[in-house]
Amino acid sequence: MDFSAAKVVVVGLGKSGVAAAGLLNRLGARVVATDARDKEEIVALAPLRAEGIRIILGEHPLEILTHAALVVVSPGVPRTIPFLQEARRRGIEVWSEVELAYRLSPAPIIAITGANGKTTTTAWLGEMLKAGGKRVMVAGNIGTPLTAVIEKVTAAHLLVVEVSSFQLESTREFRPHMAALLNLTPDHLDRHGSFAAYAAAKGRIFANQDSTDYCILNADDEEVGKLGERLQGQVYPFSSRRELTQGAFIKDGSLVIRAGGKLHRLCSAGELALPGGHNRENALAAALMAYLSGVDPQVIAAVLKNFAGVAHRCETVAEIDGVRFVNDSKGTNPESTMRALEAFGQPIILIAGGRAKGSDFGQLAKAVKERVKRVILLGEAAPLLQRALSAVGYRSVLPVASLKDAVREAFSEAVPGDCILLSPACASWDMFTSFEERGEVFKEAVAQLGGGTDEKKV
């Protein structure tokens, strides 16, 4: 599409919407940006106003669709809102911000999605590719909108992109040269309405691929396997449970890749920089994609053993008086929190709660009963979580009003050797603007404990 002088409506002014609006304006489009929130709830609008972009807040008036050539929707905006339904009724294409960036990208794209692990896998892969001498840009749902970096990308780059179901559901021609689906467990059911719809949105990552492209699949996930039966790309699976004829797996305690008739040993599972069974899966997926991108196995092995991890994902932030504090604010669904619980061997005090996303907390409650000595709950979902815990006979629960209170209470009850784990199993939007903000508040609260001695005597 030639954007010069075309009228484009951008819906939603979070980070993705702001980046998309600015990009479109620089391409010569006549941009109208709209958000249902009022100005007090939105930051970073000053640059858009300075560029002369028309901004409408508090509503999505239908009249701005007149003469519009395209609507670009931010991931936080449901496709079902009347404004977008009307746009489609009028025959106006509705693209996600990722679709817009894809249409402009000169570089091949490696895209990663899944219910859990996609941020870690994306960042890990990015480090492997950089260590292998590749020109890499990492963006997407990982924190930097794709439209914010696309003007810096050349044909010599590899563009590594984390994509969410929200971003994928409004794609049309998006076609990554390599696409990975790490796992499928119920998530965002409040948005998608059903697990089938959620899985279908995730599956769109493969929709436009052909036999020259690569599909990276979790061979241990039954739901992912169902999608794999219908794909057009070259399928390379990974598994942490069984040996494969092709792909990445664990053999005799080591991570290996089998491809082109060769078996490459990378490192032992115990040498991985990040703990937990879920990170073995993330490591296998990242290693496989790096190998298929031409990175030497020895380089991959070095990054597997030395990767520092990503912020807000099982991130150790401090140890005070022998008590370990771990920030897993990105654990926004029950399955993610269960994986975090499995990653730590010491006694756990769990801080959980936030805004539920239609999830079932039953299995999490059972895992908590087995692994957690104390649960501290906060946020909108606290009553739901408490009921689920009570249903399995778990009673060691303390509701609190704030995350800072949760940290103080957890530390007052902890003893040396304990792990205080923030892994909410819920979205952050009831109390925070993002999981990042929630994680930073957790870190600040931990920092305020200081040496901890006086705090624990109170």
Phi and psi in degrees as a GROMACS rama.xvg file:
@    title "Ramachandran Plot"
@    xaxis  label "Phi"
@    yaxis  label "Psi"
@TYPE xy
-86.0913  112.666  ASP-2
-83.517  -9.62206  PHE-3
-58.9779  116.511  SER-4
70.1639  1.52784  ALA-5
-75.8625  142.812  ALA-6
-85.2873  123.137  LYS-7
-126.793  130.381  VAL-8
-101.112  125.513  VAL-9
-104.481  123.706  VAL-10
-108.889  118.521  VAL-11
98.8803  123.184  GLY-12
-119.196  46.1977  LEU-13
-78.7682  -163.741  GLY-14
-58.8071  -41.94  LYS-15
-67.0549  -43.6359  SER-16
-65.9039  -41.7391  GLY-17
-62.4203  -43.2708  VAL-18
-65.1907  -42.9239  ALA-19
-64.9906  -41.9782  ALA-20
-62.9444  -42.9086  ALA-21
-64.2005  -42.3771  GLY-22
-62.3988  -48.1425  LEU-23
-61.0195  -38.9534  LEU-24
-62.5523  -41.4094  ASN-25
-67.9562  -23.5872  ARG-26
-83.5421  -0.824324  LEU-27
96.3849  4.74086  GLY-28
-72.6842  155.449  ALA-29
-91.395  102.953  ARG-30
-97.9424  132.379  VAL-31
-118.797  121.365  VAL-32
-110.641  134.084  ALA-33
-135.857  146.658  THR-34
-147.826  138.327  ASP-35
-71.8887  -16.6635  ALA-36
-79.2555  161.967  ARG-37
-91.0259  174.401  ASP-38
-64.7029  -26.2208  LYS-39
-67.2792  -22.1683  GLU-40
-94.5361  -4.83261  GLU-41
-121.061  134.627  ILE-42
-110.754  170.958  VAL-43
66.145  28.2485  ALA-44
-87.735  -20.2709  LEU-45
-55.6398  -43.8207  ALA-46
-60.4943  -36.9381  PRO-47
-67.4389  -41.9875  LEU-48
-63.5379  -39.3794  ARG-49
-63.6949  -27.7203  ALA-50
-85.6429  -0.249933  GLU-51
82.9658  16.6574  GLY-52
-77.7522  133  ILE-53
-74.8875  129.406  ARG-54
-122.907  130.718  ILE-55
-122.766  122.913  ILE-56
-117.481  154.126  LEU-57
86.0228  -6.38563  GLY-58
-168.241  167.426  GLU-59
-121.567  81.7607  HIS-60
-65.6161  133.778  PRO-61
-65.5141  -25.1759  LEU-62
-63.7672  -20.7356  GLU-63
-75.3291  -7.01795  ILE-64
-78.2319  -15.7437  LEU-65
-60.1796  126.312  THR-66
66.9649  9.81944  HIS-67
-71.7497  134.901  ALA-68
-90.9179  -21.7892  ALA-69
-160.939  147.536  LEU-70
-118.617  129.454  VAL-71
-110.791  124.349  VAL-72
-111.619  135.478  VAL-73
-73.018  153.533  SER-74
-62.6072  -26.5145  PRO-75
-77.2278  -4.89161  GLY-76
-99.5226  119.213  VAL-77
-62.4227  142.795  PRO-78
-67.4215  -14.8543  ARG-79
-89.5915  -1.39478  THR-80
-65.0363  147.527  ILE-81
-53.9342  -36.1567  PRO-82
-60.4429  -45.6058  PHE-83
-71.9804  -34.9295  LEU-84
-61.3697  -40.8113  GLN-85
-67.7958  -39.0245  GLU-86
-59.4615  -45.4139  ALA-87
-66.7543  -36.4574  ARG-88
-61.372  -34.0896  ARG-89
-82.7658  0.0904242  ARG-90
82.5749  16.0833  GLY-91
-87.2423  128.077  ILE-92
-67.5806  141.435  GLU-93
-117.474  114.528  VAL-94
-110.748  148.964  TRP-95
-76.8186  163.872  SER-96
-61.2285  -33.621  GLU-97
-66.7917  -39.276  VAL-98
-61.9643  -43.5526  GLU-99
-57.7946  -47.9705  LEU-100
-63.952  -40.175  ALA-101
-58.5166  -43.0847  TYR-102
-62.4414  -23.2102  ARG-103
-101.895  -6.67258  LEU-104
-79.0906  128.502  SER-105
-87.5197  -6.45687  PRO-106
-105.681  150.74  ALA-107
-65.7128  146.879  PRO-108
-112.985  134.357  ILE-109
-108.512  115.875  ILE-110
-114.008  140.462  ALA-111
-130.322  130.599  ILE-112
-141.382  174.57  THR-113
153.459  164.635  GLY-114
-70.2296  -36.1457  ALA-115
-140.776  150.246  ASN-116
89.0242  -3.93045  GLY-117
-70.2097  -33.5078  LYS-118
-67.7727  -46.6152  THR-119
-61.2597  -45.4739  THR-120
-63.6424  -41.5367  THR-121
-61.8273  -48.2684  THR-122
-66.2282  -40.509  ALA-123
-62.9756  -45.3549  TRP-124
-61.9179  -43.1914  LEU-125
-56.0317  -41.6522  GLY-126
-67.3396  -37.9313  GLU-127
-63.4196  -44.5959  MET-128
-64.9238  -41.2254  LEU-129
-63.35  -43.6712  LYS-130
-63.3383  -27.6942  ALA-131
-85.339  7.95173  GLY-132
85.613  12.2648  GLY-133
-84.8005  149.545  LYS-134
-84.7701  117.611  ARG-135
-128.185  141.268  VAL-136
-126.485  125.633  MET-137
-109.397  126.647  VAL-138
-157.85  -171.222  ALA-139
101.149  -143.769  GLY-140
-64.9067  -9.92591  ASN-141
-69.0483  -14.3283  ILE-142
141.552  -23.8548  GLY-143
-113.023  114.506  THR-144
-56.2463  142.973  PRO-145
-62.1553  -35.5896  LEU-146
-70.723  -14.0656  THR-147
-80.1547  -17.2608  ALA-148
-119.375  -10.1332  VAL-149
-62.4384  -27.8676  ILE-150
-71.8528  -16.3545  GLU-151
-93.023  -7.03167  LYS-152
-86.3715  138.275  VAL-153
-117.09  173.261  THR-154
-65.4387  -17.3316  ALA-155
-83.5785  -7.8837  ALA-156
-83.8754  160.988  HIS-157
-110.145  129.214  LEU-158
-103.713  108.769  LEU-159
-97.8679  119.689  VAL-160
-128.572  123.367  VAL-161
-84.9387  127.682  GLU-162
-125.418  140.363  VAL-163
-100.966  168.234  SER-164
-62.318  -34.1617  SER-165
-62.7696  -38.5757  PHE-166
-75.051  -36.016  GLN-167
-74.2665  -29.7031  LEU-168
-67.0604  -19.5345  GLU-169
-112.347  31.1584  SER-170
-92.6482  155.044  THR-171
-127.024  -54.8676  ARG-172
-111.258  0.16089  GLU-173
-49.6273  121.26  PHE-174
-140.464  92.3118  ARG-175
-72.4948  142.155  PRO-176
-67.4336  -31.2197  HIS-177
-135.172  128.917  MET-178
-132.899  136.044  ALA-179
-121.775  133.643  ALA-180
-115.744  109.501  LEU-181
-78.9402  -37.4112  LEU-182
-173.061  164.556  ASN-183
-138.713  112.829  LEU-184
-134.775  155.409  THR-185
-56.4809  126.65  PRO-186
-156.307  152.027  ASP-187
53.9146  33.6673  HIS-188
-68.8747  -21.6146  LEU-189
-65.7289  -26.9673  ASP-190
-91.4799  -48.3368  ARG-191
-85.9679  -21.3708  HIS-192
92.1362  -30.8397  GLY-193
-157.773  160.619  SER-194
-65.5398  -36.0746  PHE-195
-61.141  -41.7148  ALA-196
-68.6368  -38.4574  ALA-197
-62.9467  -46.7153  TYR-198
-63.2763  -38.1702  ALA-199
-64.1897  -38.9904  ALA-200
-63.7976  -44.2161  ALA-201
-61.6337  -39.9526  LYS-202
-65.0175  -17.0041  GLY-203
-64.9488  -14.4999  ARG-204
-60.9935  -25.4937  ILE-205
-101.1  -2.94561  PHE-206
-57.6483  -35.3581  ALA-207
-109.027  10.7455  ASN-208
-76.3454  157.582  GLN-209
-130.406  -167.318  ASP-210
-68.9324  -9.21027  SER-211
-89.4064  -4.94036  THR-212
-102.907  170.324  ASP-213
-119.401  138.657  TYR-214
-117.559  120.113  CYS-215
-105.903  119.317  ILE-216
-129.269  146.401  LEU-217
-80.4571  108.083  ASN-218
-70.9468  -13.0289  ALA-219
-90.954  -5.25081  ASP-220
-105.326  114.547  ASP-221
-60.8924  -41.3973  GLU-222
-67.9282  -37.3453  GLU-223
-64.6047  -39.5889  VAL-224
-59.2597  -34.705  GLY-225
-63.1672  -39.3742  LYS-226
-67.9214  -36.5094  LEU-227
-61.2671  -22.723  GLY-228
-70.6309  -16.3511  GLU-229
-113.679  11.0493  ARG-230
-86.5938  150.536  LEU-231
-95.9649  -21.7798  GLN-232
-78.7827  174.303  GLY-233
-75.8768  119.34  GLN-234
-89.3265  124.59  VAL-235
-123.739  108.153  TYR-236
-87.131  164.906  PRO-237
-132.956  152.184  PHE-238
-152.575  136.673  SER-239
-98.8446  3.98563  SER-240
-117.421  -24.7287  ARG-241
-147.601  159.851  ARG-242
-78.0558  141.852  GLU-243
-117.707  152.59  LEU-244
-75.5493  -20.8766  THR-245
-155.176  136.022  GLN-246
125.031  -155.114  GLY-247
-118.69  139.516  ALA-248
-161.454  -179.125  PHE-249
-109.12  126.452  ILE-250
-131.71  123.253  LYS-251
53.7635  39.766  ASP-252
81.4795  4.25326  GLY-253
-120.295  148.94  SER-254
-78.4792  128.953  LEU-255
-135.223  159.486  VAL-256
-125.553  131.34  ILE-257
-116.487  119.541  ARG-258
-159.069  144.371  ALA-259
58.7463  30.4884  GLY-260
78.6769  4.66798  GLY-261
-115.471  148.226  LYS-262
-114.385  122.553  LEU-263
-113.433  119.046  HIS-264
-84.081  132.847  ARG-265
-100.011  -64.4851  LEU-266
-165.193  166.968  CYS-267
-75.0903  153.47  SER-268
-60.0401  -32.1168  ALA-269
-70.9029  -15.5738  GLY-270
-88.0809  -7.55569  GLU-271
-59.8849  141.059  LEU-272
-67.7005  -29.1452  ALA-273
-110.34  138.052  LEU-274
-81.7406  163.426  PRO-275
100.966  148.389  GLY-276
-61.9584  -34.9443  GLY-277
-64.7557  -32.5635  HIS-278
-76.3831  -20.8942  ASN-279
-64.8528  -40.9528  ARG-280
-64.5383  -45.8195  GLU-281
-59.2308  -41.9294  ASN-282
-64.5888  -43.1417  ALA-283
-61.5496  -44.4156  LEU-284
-63.3945  -47.6736  ALA-285
-63.0806  -43.6602  ALA-286
-62.1174  -42.0034  ALA-287
-63.1778  -44.1634  LEU-288
-66.7246  -38.2006  MET-289
-64.7068  -42.6796  ALA-290
-61.9608  -45.5378  TYR-291
-67.531  -18.1258  LEU-292
-89.7612  0.46266  SER-293
98.0923  14.5457  GLY-294
-85.0197  137.239  VAL-295
-64.3321  137.675  ASP-296
-54.5145  -35.3095  PRO-297
-66.4229  -36.491  GLN-298
-66.9299  -43.2735  VAL-299
-58.2263  -45.4991  ILE-300
-59.6146  -42.3543  ALA-301
-62.1258  -40.1178  ALA-302
-72.6731  -34.6086  VAL-303
-58.0441  -36.1812  LEU-304
-87.081  -15.407  LYS-305
-123.923  2.37108  ASN-306
-64.1768  132.623  PHE-307
-83.7594  -9.76829  ALA-308
87.2832  -175.554  GLY-309
-122.844  153.694  VAL-310
-62.3199  143.14  ALA-311
73.1687  10.5321  HIS-312
-127.728  96.411  ARG-313
48.1137  47.0666  CYS-314
-95.4539  114.497  GLU-315
-72.4277  121.034  THR-316
-106.975  -19.9725  VAL-317
-171.397  161.086  ALA-318
-133.469  119.329  GLU-319
-125.001  124.366  ILE-320
50.8335  38.664  ASP-321
80.259  4.71489  GLY-322
-103.278  126.99  VAL-323
-91.6698  134.3  ARG-324
-111.77  124.65  PHE-325
-123.375  127.222  VAL-326
-99.1405  105.997  ASN-327
-119.866  47.8718  ASP-328
-59.6822  -24.6428  SER-329
-76.9713  -2.14542  LYS-330
-76.7313  85.4277  GLY-331
-104.682  9.71204  THR-332
-142.791  162.816  ASN-333
-58.926  -39.4357  PRO-334
-63.3057  -39.857  GLU-335
-63.4766  -41.8552  SER-336
-66.833  -38.1475  THR-337
-61.9874  -38.1536  MET-338
-64.9755  -39.4616  ARG-339
-64.094  -40.5551  ALA-340
-60.7383  -36.5239  LEU-341
-70.9113  -21.2408  GLU-342
-78.4025  -16.0347  ALA-343
-119.5  130.851  PHE-344
-87.0404  -21.8795  GLY-345
-81.8497  166.921  GLN-346
-57.3884  140.416  PRO-347
-118.274  134.819  ILE-348
-107.297  116.928  ILE-349
-100.149  130.195  LEU-350
-104.097  120.206  ILE-351
-141.255  165.298  ALA-352
119.494  165.198  GLY-353
153.049  -139.306  GLY-354
-101.865  122.588  ARG-355
-69.9177  152.175  ALA-356
-120.128  33.6585  LYS-357
83.4014  13.8982  GLY-358
-80.3228  155.864  SER-359
-96.6018  122.687  ASP-360
-94.1539  8.58258  PHE-361
-61.9228  -48.9284  GLY-362
-68.5727  -36.108  GLN-363
-61.5944  -42.0669  LEU-364
-58.8565  -40.9788  ALA-365
-64.7831  -40.9326  LYS-366
-65.6389  -38.9225  ALA-367
-62.1923  -42.5906  VAL-368
-59.9106  -34.1719  LYS-369
-81.2441  -31.2467  GLU-370
-117.748  -15.6911  ARG-371
-115.741  131.117  VAL-372
-83.825  -23.691  LYS-373
-158.56  139.058  ARG-374
-119.007  131.893  VAL-375
-115.076  123.026  ILE-376
-112.184  144.949  LEU-377
-150.316  167.226  LEU-378
86.5572  -179.724  GLY-379
-59.1449  -36.5798  GLU-380
-84.519  0.175105  ALA-381
-54.0547  -45.5231  ALA-382
-62.6656  -38.2696  PRO-383
-63.2174  -44.7023  LEU-384
-65.1307  -40.9898  LEU-385
-64.4338  -38.9801  GLN-386
-64.8522  -41.7299  ARG-387
-63.6131  -39.3721  ALA-388
-68.3954  -41.3093  LEU-389
-62.648  -35.2904  SER-390
-63.9948  -24.6245  ALA-391
-102.456  9.44907  VAL-392
84.0529  17.6605  GLY-393
-92.9988  125.958  TYR-394
-120.211  -9.33701  ARG-395
-82.737  71.8298  SER-396
-126.67  137.075  VAL-397
-130.462  112.897  LEU-398
-79.7049  141.071  PRO-399
-134.743  167.964  VAL-400
-90.8204  -24.483  ALA-401
-145.487  163.793  SER-402
-67.3659  -35.913  LEU-403
-63.9049  -40.4218  LYS-404
-61.7783  -40.1797  ASP-405
-61.6356  -42.6591  ALA-406
-64.5111  -44.7269  VAL-407
-62.0504  -45.8433  ARG-408
-65.0573  -41.7994  GLU-409
-60.8855  -44.1698  ALA-410
-68.0982  -34.2549  PHE-411
-65.9455  -25.1304  SER-412
-99.9803  -10.4767  GLU-413
-78.3258  154.035  ALA-414
-124.92  160.407  VAL-415
-52.6316  134.144  PRO-416
101.186  -12.8749  GLY-417
-79.9114  158.963  ASP-418
-119.251  121.867  CYS-419
-94.5266  112.793  ILE-420
-113.965  116.059  LEU-421
-86.7219  106.133  LEU-422
-145.04  88.1374  SER-423
-69.6346  -23.7352  PRO-424
64.8174  12.4256  ALA-425
-145.742  160.653  CYS-426
-69.1512  165.558  ALA-427
-97.8945  -5.67112  SER-428
-71.5669  -8.33807  TRP-429
-75.2669  -30.4167  ASP-430
-124.577  -16.7362  MET-431
-137.086  162.693  PHE-432
-79.5955  -19.3926  THR-433
-165.165  166.608  SER-434
-66.7296  -28.1222  PHE-435
-63.3286  -45.7384  GLU-436
-62.2661  -41.3163  GLU-437
-60.3776  -42.9548  ARG-438
-64.2542  -38.3845  GLY-439
-67.6343  -38.0622  GLU-440
-63.5258  -39.65  VAL-441
-59.5699  -47.0675  PHE-442
-61.5163  -41.8558  LYS-443
-63.1679  -41.1682  GLU-444
-65.3594  -38.1902  ALA-445
-65.516  -43.1201  VAL-446
-60.8506  -34.6033  ALA-447
-69.3585  -16.1087  GLN-448
-70.5452  -20.5159  LEU-449
60.5026  -137.072  GLY-450
-69.7572  -18.7072  GLY-451
88.9792  -20.7917  GLY-452
-62.0643  -50.2851  THR-453
-67.7152  -37.4545  ASP-454
-57.7043  -42.049  GLU-455
-77.2447  -14.8391  LYS-456
-84.821  -13.6033  LYS-457
